[in-house]
Amino acid sequence: MIRKARIPDVPDISRLIEEFANKGEMLHRPRTDLYDNLRDFFVYEDSGSLQGVCALHICWEDMGEVKSLAVKSEFAGRGIGRRLVQACVDEAKEMALPGLFALTYQPGFFEKMDFKVIDKGILPHKVWGECVKCFKFPDCDEVAVMREI
């Protein structure tokens, strides 16, 4: 079941994100950041167990970011990530948000969901706020993808 995240989910969300961050596959996110942005998050839960997470963060009047997509490795390949991203797309539609982007190491996954690979340079500077905290900045090796809604 996909639902909006709740306060008791934060420790599980944090553990899942840290698992991927420790492998260099996404940014670390302090718990204070998770609480501050909890309303951005969707979770996938099955039998009381949180198995995946994804967030839709509004960046500006015409753009949102799909971020922090993570699915427990033992549940990979079951469509959970796709369903989480679709929840973000659906919410963007409800909000009349014209476009979404993501920075990813898995562009093929997003391309299957109608995102197109783009040059990171066309993204507004506002979206790079978190990037300056990354140890890879300014030599980011993630791929930017975008989708019109």
HUMOCOR-V817816 format. One line per field, one symbol per residue. ss: DSSP state (a for helix, b for strand, c for the rest). psi: psi as a letter, one per 30 degrees, with the letter a starting at -180 (. if undefined). Layout:
BEGIN
ss=???
psi=???
END
This chain:
BEGIN
ss=cbbbccaaaaaaaaaaaaaaacccccccccaaaaaacaaabbbbbbccbbbbbbbbbbbbccbbbbbbbbbcaaaccccaaaaaaaaaaaaaaaccccbbbbbbccaaaaaccccbbbcaaaccaaaaccaaacccccccccbbbbbbc
psi=kklklleffeeeeeeeeeeeefggflkkjleeeeeegeffkklkkkhgkjflllkjkkelfgklkklhjkkkefgkgggeeeeeeeeeeeeeeefhkflkllklgieeeeefgglkklkfffklfefgefeffkffkghkglkklkkk.
END
